[in-house]
Amino acid sequence: MTNEQKYITDIFFDLIRFNTTSDPNSKTFPSTESLNNFAEYLAGKLSSMGFENIKIDENSYISAVIPSNTDEPCPAVGFISHTDTSPDYSGNMIKPIIHENYDGSDIVLKDGIILSAHEFPFLKNYIGQTVITSDGTTLLGADDKAGIAEIICALKYFIDNPHIKHGDIKIAFTPDEEIGRGVDYFKTDDFACDLAYTVDGGEVGEFSYENFNAAYANITIKGKNVHPGTAKNIMKNSALIACELVSMLPEDEIPAKTQDYEGFFHLCDMRGNVSETKLEFIIRDFDKTNFESRKELMKKITKALNDKYGEGTVALEMGDSYYNMREIIDKYPIVKETAIKAINLAGAAPKILPTRGGTDGCRLSFEGLPCPNIFTGGHNFHGPYEFIVAESMVKAVKTIINIILILGGHKDEELRKLP
């Protein structure tokens, strides 16, 4: 492992020691006390590394500023990552494992968990490189503590090299992104950037300025429970009605059968009995017209079942979560052009891919801060198969540095000469 790789992985390993799983059922913000505690630790770490102008607000948003050191006009640029990890899988007691000089074979983790090179063929792209996993009993936490570590490393470069000219550089670390609340209380005007990037993407070179339009649909089905021996023409089984509802949705339009720009209905949770059943769906589509059609279909299914089983049998609560940022980003070509150039100069091939999900950046874009997403170098987030590649993390750091230098007016020849 090179010195660059060791430096970034040491910071990353320090951050993943903390369990910062967010809680979707919490009524507080942040959703857990551990996120408050982590914010305090992270602010202290930034201070110890020479960062100044560090703030933690009442919602555990962490910010810092490296002021402009040039008289030339430069856009103020921000970099954002989130402090929480997904509630989909345990983030407690993460034990990272370093697989140096990866040979292309299956990686066997604890308790029979196998990171299969056949099931995940993109592993082969990293033969000879340093692959980092958890031990298989937890997720790894690269989503998004890798992003935090990469931002810290990139900005430390400017702290250590104050002679290199740049505009205002700002960072923000947000809690509860994984449960859709990451920027609920974020003060975009106070952040005061002309453009920003979330560092929350996947494979090396990935750049995303498109994301799903997103909605939630929570459904409650009321049944009628009587003794099954005398139930004919009386019982109304809410669990069976729930199954009927699911069968009325397009069977191939689910996450397991879609990719790229294909939208879906995703049944996230289903629980109940004869008397009452609750279903939780998320609805996703890149195209706004298709998105509206999906929501309309859910309303029609609800009406059809109420017509069949009686008004009030099926209750639908549905609302929008976020929208596709592309309609905003397309108005700011400098945001895309700078990122693509920075990725190239970092030695990575830009991969412009839609984000099949959402980031803090998509909401911020609609609040007036264009904010697409750049890669961290990780794969398979939210579960035990998660991994990240040390070489990719270094390229993410260089990409962030390059973005700052490009916006600061440095020429390509200068960028290539910098360490």
C-alpha positions as CSV (number, residue, x, y, z in Angstrom):
1,M,0.0,0.0,0.0
2,T,1.4,3.4,-1.0
3,N,1.7,6.3,1.5
4,E,-1.2,8.1,-0.2
5,Q,-3.4,5.0,0.2
6,K,-2.4,4.5,3.8
7,Y,-3.1,8.1,4.7
8,I,-6.6,8.0,3.3
9,T,-7.4,4.5,4.7
10,D,-6.2,5.5,8.1
11,I,-8.6,8.4,8.3
12,F,-11.4,6.2,6.9
13,F,-10.8,3.4,9.4
14,D,-10.8,6.0,12.2
15,L,-14.3,7.2,11.1
16,I,-15.9,3.8,10.7
17,R,-15.1,3.0,14.4
18,F,-18.2,4.9,15.2
19,N,-21.7,3.4,14.9
20,T,-23.7,6.1,13.2
21,T,-26.6,4.1,11.8
22,S,-29.6,6.4,11.4
23,D,-33.1,5.5,12.7
24,P,-36.0,6.0,10.3
25,N,-38.5,5.6,13.2
26,S,-37.0,8.4,15.3
27,K,-38.8,11.7,15.8
28,T,-35.6,13.6,16.6
29,F,-33.0,15.3,14.4
30,P,-30.5,13.8,14.1
31,S,-32.2,10.5,14.5
32,T,-29.8,9.1,17.1
33,E,-27.6,10.5,19.8
34,S,-24.6,8.7,18.3
35,L,-24.8,11.1,15.3
36,N,-24.5,14.0,17.7
37,N,-21.5,12.4,19.4
38,F,-19.8,11.6,16.1
39,A,-20.3,15.3,15.0
40,E,-18.4,16.4,18.1
41,Y,-15.6,13.9,17.4
42,L,-15.4,14.9,13.7
43,A,-15.2,18.6,14.5
44,G,-12.4,17.9,16.9
45,K,-10.5,15.8,14.3
46,L,-10.8,18.6,11.8
47,S,-9.4,21.0,14.3
48,S,-6.5,18.8,15.1
49,M,-5.6,18.6,11.4
50,G,-5.4,22.3,11.0
51,F,-8.9,23.2,9.8
52,E,-10.3,26.5,11.0
53,N,-13.8,28.1,10.9
54,I,-15.3,24.9,12.1
55,K,-18.9,25.0,13.3
56,I,-21.5,22.5,14.6
57,D,-25.0,23.8,14.6
58,E,-28.0,22.7,16.8
59,N,-28.8,20.0,14.2
60,S,-25.3,18.5,14.1
61,Y,-24.4,19.9,10.7
62,I,-20.6,20.3,10.6
63,S,-19.1,23.0,8.4
64,A,-15.7,24.4,7.8
65,V,-14.3,27.1,5.4
66,I,-10.9,27.6,3.8
67,P,-11.1,31.2,2.7
68,S,-10.0,32.4,-0.7
69,N,-6.4,33.4,-1.0
70,T,-6.5,35.1,-4.4
71,D,-7.7,38.4,-5.7
72,E,-9.0,36.8,-8.8
73,P,-12.7,36.2,-9.0
74,C,-13.4,32.5,-8.3
75,P,-16.6,30.6,-7.7
76,A,-17.1,29.5,-4.1
77,V,-17.3,25.7,-4.1
78,G,-18.6,23.3,-1.5
79,F,-18.2,19.6,-0.8
80,I,-20.8,17.6,1.1
81,S,-20.9,14.1,2.6
82,H,-23.2,12.5,5.2
83,T,-22.2,11.1,8.6
84,D,-24.9,8.4,9.0
85,T,-24.8,4.9,7.6
86,S,-27.7,2.9,6.3
87,P,-30.2,1.3,8.7
88,D,-30.5,-1.6,6.3
89,Y,-27.6,-3.5,7.9
90,S,-25.6,-3.3,11.1
91,G,-23.0,-0.6,11.3
92,N,-21.8,-1.5,14.8
93,M,-18.3,-2.7,15.6
94,I,-17.1,-2.6,11.9
95,K,-13.9,-4.5,11.4
96,P,-12.3,-3.6,8.1
97,I,-10.1,-6.1,6.2
98,I,-7.5,-5.1,3.7
99,H,-7.0,-7.4,0.7
100,E,-3.8,-6.2,-0.9
101,N,-2.9,-7.1,-4.5
102,Y,-6.4,-8.6,-5.0
103,D,-6.1,-11.7,-7.3
104,G,-9.5,-11.8,-8.9
105,S,-10.9,-14.7,-6.8
106,D,-13.8,-14.9,-4.4
107,I,-13.3,-13.1,-1.1
108,V,-14.4,-15.2,1.8
109,L,-15.6,-13.3,4.8
110,K,-16.9,-14.3,8.2
111,D,-19.9,-16.6,8.7
112,G,-19.8,-18.0,5.2
113,I,-20.3,-14.6,3.5
114,I,-18.7,-14.7,0.1
115,L,-17.9,-11.7,-2.0
116,S,-18.2,-13.6,-5.3
117,A,-16.3,-12.6,-8.3
118,H,-18.9,-14.3,-10.4
119,E,-21.9,-12.6,-8.8
120,F,-20.0,-9.2,-8.7
121,P,-17.9,-9.4,-11.9
122,F,-16.7,-5.7,-11.5
123,L,-14.4,-7.1,-8.8
124,K,-12.2,-8.2,-11.7
125,N,-11.6,-4.5,-12.5
126,Y,-9.5,-4.3,-9.4
127,I,-7.1,-7.2,-9.8
128,G,-3.7,-6.1,-8.4
129,Q,-5.3,-3.3,-6.3
130,T,-6.2,-3.0,-2.6
131,V,-9.7,-4.0,-1.9
132,I,-11.2,-3.2,1.5
133,T,-14.2,-5.0,3.0
134,S,-15.8,-5.5,6.4
135,D,-15.5,-8.9,8.0
136,G,-19.0,-9.7,6.7
137,T,-20.9,-9.2,9.9
138,T,-21.6,-5.5,9.2
139,L,-21.6,-3.1,6.4
140,L,-18.3,-1.3,5.7
141,G,-19.5,2.3,6.1
142,A,-17.9,3.7,3.0
143,D,-21.3,5.2,2.3
144,D,-20.5,7.8,3.2
145,K,-17.5,7.9,5.6
146,A,-15.3,7.3,2.6
147,G,-16.7,10.6,1.2
148,I,-15.9,12.4,4.5
149,A,-12.4,11.0,4.5
150,E,-11.7,12.0,0.9
151,I,-13.0,15.5,1.4
152,I,-10.8,15.9,4.5
153,C,-7.7,14.6,2.7
154,A,-8.3,16.9,-0.3
155,L,-8.7,20.0,1.8
156,K,-5.8,19.2,4.0
157,Y,-3.7,19.6,0.8
158,F,-4.6,23.2,0.6
159,I,-4.0,23.7,4.3
160,D,-0.5,22.3,3.9
161,N,0.1,24.3,0.7
162,P,-1.2,27.8,1.4
163,H,0.8,29.2,-1.6
164,I,-1.6,27.5,-4.0
165,K,-4.2,29.9,-5.1
166,H,-7.9,29.1,-4.8
167,G,-11.3,30.6,-4.1
168,D,-13.5,29.9,-1.1
169,I,-13.7,26.2,-0.2
170,K,-16.5,25.0,2.0
171,I,-17.4,21.7,3.5
172,A,-20.6,20.3,5.1
173,F,-21.2,17.0,6.8
174,T,-24.9,16.2,7.3
175,P,-26.7,13.5,9.4
176,D,-29.7,11.3,8.4
177,E,-29.2,11.3,4.6
178,E,-29.9,7.6,4.5
179,I,-33.4,8.1,5.8
180,G,-34.2,11.1,3.5
181,R,-33.8,13.8,6.0
182,G,-30.2,14.9,5.4
183,V,-30.9,18.5,4.4
184,D,-34.2,19.1,6.2
185,Y,-32.6,21.9,8.3
186,F,-29.6,22.7,6.0
187,K,-29.2,26.5,5.6
188,T,-28.3,26.8,1.9
189,D,-28.0,30.6,2.1
190,D,-25.5,30.4,5.1
191,F,-23.4,27.8,3.2
192,A,-23.1,30.5,0.5
193,C,-21.6,28.5,-2.4
194,D,-22.0,29.1,-6.1
195,L,-21.8,25.4,-6.7
196,A,-21.2,22.2,-4.8
197,Y,-20.7,18.5,-5.1
198,T,-21.8,15.6,-2.9
199,V,-19.0,13.0,-2.5
200,D,-21.4,10.1,-2.2
201,G,-21.1,8.1,-5.4
202,G,-19.9,4.6,-6.3
203,E,-17.2,3.2,-8.6
204,V,-14.1,5.1,-9.6
205,G,-14.8,7.8,-12.2
206,E,-18.6,7.9,-11.6
207,F,-20.3,11.3,-12.0
208,S,-24.0,11.7,-11.6
209,Y,-26.2,14.7,-12.3
210,E,-29.4,12.7,-12.7
211,N,-31.4,10.9,-10.0
212,F,-34.8,9.4,-9.6
213,N,-37.9,11.4,-9.0
214,A,-39.1,9.8,-5.8
215,A,-42.3,9.3,-3.8
216,Y,-43.5,7.2,-0.9
217,A,-46.8,5.3,-0.6
218,N,-47.9,4.1,2.7
219,I,-51.0,1.9,2.6
220,T,-53.3,0.6,5.4
221,I,-55.8,-2.1,4.6
222,K,-58.7,-2.7,7.1
223,G,-60.1,-6.2,7.2
224,K,-62.9,-7.9,9.1
225,N,-62.0,-10.8,11.4
226,V,-64.5,-13.5,12.4
227,H,-64.1,-17.1,13.3
228,P,-62.9,-19.0,10.2
229,G,-65.6,-21.7,10.8
230,T,-68.4,-19.2,10.2
231,A,-66.6,-16.8,8.0
232,K,-68.3,-17.3,4.6
233,N,-69.4,-14.0,3.0
234,I,-68.3,-12.2,6.2
235,M,-64.6,-12.3,6.7
236,K,-62.5,-9.7,4.9
237,N,-58.8,-10.8,5.1
238,S,-56.6,-7.7,4.9
239,A,-53.5,-9.7,4.3
240,L,-55.0,-11.3,1.2
241,I,-56.2,-7.9,-0.1
242,A,-52.6,-6.7,0.4
243,C,-51.4,-9.6,-1.8
244,E,-54.0,-8.7,-4.4
245,L,-52.9,-5.1,-4.4
246,V,-49.3,-6.1,-5.0
247,S,-50.4,-8.4,-7.9
248,M,-52.0,-5.4,-9.6
249,L,-48.7,-3.6,-10.0
250,P,-46.4,-4.4,-13.0
251,E,-44.5,-7.5,-11.9
252,D,-41.3,-6.7,-13.8
253,E,-41.1,-3.1,-12.5
254,I,-39.3,-3.9,-9.3
255,P,-35.7,-3.1,-8.3
256,A,-34.6,-6.7,-8.9
257,K,-35.7,-6.5,-12.5
258,T,-34.7,-3.0,-13.5
259,Q,-31.6,-1.0,-14.3
260,D,-30.2,2.2,-15.8
261,Y,-33.1,4.5,-16.5
262,E,-35.9,2.1,-15.7
263,G,-38.2,3.0,-12.8
264,F,-39.9,0.8,-10.3
265,F,-42.3,0.2,-7.5
266,H,-40.5,-1.2,-4.4
267,L,-42.4,-2.9,-1.6
268,C,-40.1,-2.0,1.4
269,D,-42.2,-3.5,4.2
270,M,-45.4,-5.5,4.7
271,R,-46.8,-6.6,8.0
272,G,-50.2,-7.5,9.2
273,N,-52.9,-10.1,9.8
274,V,-56.6,-10.7,8.9
275,S,-57.7,-7.5,10.6
276,E,-55.1,-5.0,9.4
277,T,-52.2,-5.0,7.0
278,K,-49.7,-2.1,6.3
279,L,-47.6,-1.8,3.2
280,E,-44.8,0.7,2.6
281,F,-43.7,1.4,-1.0
282,I,-41.3,3.7,-2.6
283,I,-41.9,4.8,-6.2
284,R,-39.1,5.8,-8.5
285,D,-38.7,7.1,-12.1
286,F,-36.3,9.4,-13.9
287,D,-38.9,10.7,-16.3
288,K,-41.3,13.1,-14.7
289,T,-44.3,12.1,-16.8
290,N,-43.7,8.4,-16.0
291,F,-43.3,9.3,-12.4
292,E,-46.7,10.9,-12.3
293,S,-48.2,7.9,-14.1
294,R,-46.8,5.6,-11.5
295,K,-48.4,7.6,-8.7
296,E,-51.7,7.7,-10.6
297,L,-51.7,3.9,-11.0
298,M,-51.3,3.5,-7.2
299,K,-54.4,5.8,-6.8
300,K,-56.4,3.8,-9.3
301,I,-55.5,0.5,-7.6
302,T,-56.6,1.9,-4.3
303,K,-59.9,3.0,-5.8
304,A,-60.5,-0.3,-7.5
305,L,-60.0,-2.2,-4.3
306,N,-62.3,0.1,-2.3
307,D,-65.0,-0.3,-5.0
308,K,-64.6,-4.1,-4.7
309,Y,-64.4,-4.5,-0.9
310,G,-66.1,-1.3,0.4
311,E,-65.1,2.3,0.9
312,G,-62.5,2.8,3.6
313,T,-61.0,-0.7,3.1
314,V,-57.8,0.7,1.6
315,A,-56.3,4.0,2.7
316,L,-53.4,5.5,0.8
317,E,-51.0,8.1,2.1
318,M,-48.6,9.2,-0.7
319,G,-46.2,12.1,-1.1
320,D,-43.2,13.3,-3.1
321,S,-39.7,12.9,-1.6
322,Y,-37.4,14.5,-4.2
323,Y,-37.0,15.2,-7.9
324,N,-34.5,14.6,-10.7
325,M,-31.7,17.3,-10.3
326,R,-30.9,17.2,-14.0
327,E,-33.4,20.0,-14.8
328,I,-31.4,22.2,-12.5
329,I,-27.8,21.0,-13.3
330,D,-28.4,21.5,-17.1
331,K,-28.6,25.2,-16.4
332,Y,-25.1,25.3,-15.0
333,P,-22.7,23.7,-17.6
334,I,-19.6,24.8,-15.5
335,V,-20.7,22.2,-12.8
336,K,-20.6,19.3,-15.2
337,E,-17.6,20.5,-17.3
338,T,-15.4,21.0,-14.2
339,A,-16.1,17.6,-12.7
340,I,-15.5,15.7,-15.9
341,K,-12.2,17.5,-16.5
342,A,-11.2,17.0,-12.9
343,I,-11.9,13.2,-13.1
344,N,-9.9,12.9,-16.3
345,L,-6.9,14.8,-14.7
346,A,-7.1,12.5,-11.7
347,G,-6.3,9.5,-14.0
348,A,-9.9,8.1,-14.0
349,A,-12.2,7.6,-16.9
350,P,-15.4,9.6,-16.3
351,K,-18.5,7.4,-16.1
352,I,-21.6,9.6,-16.4
353,L,-24.3,7.5,-14.8
354,P,-27.7,8.2,-13.4
355,T,-28.0,7.7,-9.6
356,R,-30.7,5.1,-9.0
357,G,-31.5,6.8,-5.7
358,G,-31.2,10.2,-4.3
359,T,-28.5,12.3,-2.5
360,D,-28.5,15.4,-0.4
361,G,-27.5,17.2,-3.6
362,C,-30.7,16.6,-5.5
363,R,-32.7,18.5,-2.8
364,L,-30.1,21.2,-2.5
365,S,-30.2,21.7,-6.3
366,F,-33.8,22.6,-6.1
367,E,-33.0,25.0,-3.3
368,G,-30.7,27.0,-5.6
369,L,-27.4,25.2,-5.1
370,P,-26.4,23.1,-8.1
371,C,-25.0,20.0,-6.5
372,P,-24.3,16.8,-8.5
373,N,-22.6,13.7,-7.1
374,I,-19.0,12.4,-7.6
375,F,-17.6,9.0,-6.8
376,T,-16.0,7.7,-3.6
377,G,-14.7,4.4,-5.1
378,G,-17.1,2.1,-3.3
379,H,-19.5,-0.7,-4.4
380,N,-22.4,-2.7,-2.9
381,F,-23.4,-0.2,-0.3
382,H,-25.9,-1.0,2.5
383,G,-24.9,-4.6,3.2
384,P,-22.2,-7.1,4.0
385,Y,-20.9,-7.2,0.4
386,E,-19.8,-3.6,0.5
387,F,-16.2,-2.8,-0.5
388,I,-14.1,0.1,-1.5
389,V,-10.7,0.2,-3.4
390,A,-7.8,2.2,-1.9
391,E,-6.6,3.3,-5.3
392,S,-10.0,4.6,-6.2
393,M,-10.1,6.6,-3.0
394,V,-6.9,8.3,-3.9
395,K,-8.4,9.3,-7.3
396,A,-11.4,10.7,-5.5
397,V,-9.2,12.9,-3.4
398,K,-7.3,14.1,-6.5
399,T,-10.6,14.8,-8.3
400,I,-11.7,17.1,-5.4
401,I,-8.4,18.9,-5.5
402,N,-8.6,19.3,-9.3
403,I,-12.1,20.7,-9.1
404,I,-10.8,23.4,-6.7
405,L,-7.8,24.2,-8.9
406,I,-9.8,24.4,-12.1
407,L,-12.3,26.8,-10.5
408,G,-9.3,28.7,-9.1
409,G,-8.1,29.3,-12.7
410,H,-5.1,27.0,-12.8
411,K,-4.2,25.7,-16.3
412,D,-4.0,22.0,-17.2
413,E,-0.2,22.1,-17.3
414,E,0.0,23.4,-13.7
415,L,-2.4,20.7,-12.5
416,R,-0.3,17.9,-14.0
417,K,2.8,19.2,-12.3
418,L,1.3,19.4,-8.8
419,P,1.9,16.4,-6.5
